């Protein structure tokens, strides 16, 4: 048995998210199908994050086991052969030890969210950004974002269907940068609650529109209705996952 670690890039626009179910094509189902087609093995692929429908990935880490030992480049080329014309690509493949786990070995996850802030509708980047036509106060959003950093009860920023045992999370960093009409939100933490990033972005954007949200009061409320809207999935990207061995 050999374990392989892969990095995936995908466009989530027409996918139901990472996890396989009966509602349509998922990242997991496409990757597992490609593996089966090239080597005939039915495997389960585990990822660093379970992204929702419409969410994209720049470099999603995943792993799987094969009964037969295969060359990494052969595995990567074969998978990409069967993923051609699919919205998923294998960027890299390497053999790892049996104790590596894409999800449980992960020590940090990084997301970014892209907003296009202009009056004209978005055409070229449709389904890859959140178009916000109302002028945003970036300074106000940056000030509010600082209060999100640290260890908090994020109940007000979690989805109703979130299955996490605890709403307590530690947000390591938040940054907001503007380049012309593009505003990029970046978040890093060991783990996130379901819809946490999208709910934080939705709240920050509403603050940028002038809504008088107080982040401290939102935390204290421990009530989803106390925070802002859920930002669309289209602007969210899983950027990277860190592992303890990465720093060695």
Secondary structure, DSSP 4 states (H G I P E B T S, - for coil): -EEEEEEEEE--TTS-BSS-BTTB--HHHHHHHHHHHHH------EES--PBTT-EEEEEEEEEEESS---HHHHHHHHHHHHTTSSEEEEEEEEE-TT--TTTTEEEEEEEEEEEESSSPPSTTTTTSEEE-SPP-HHHHHHHHHTTSEEEE-GGGS-TT---S--EEEEEEEEEEEETTEEEEEEEES---TTHHHHHHHHHHHHHTT----HHHHHHHT-GGGS-PPPPGGGEEEEEEEEGGGG-
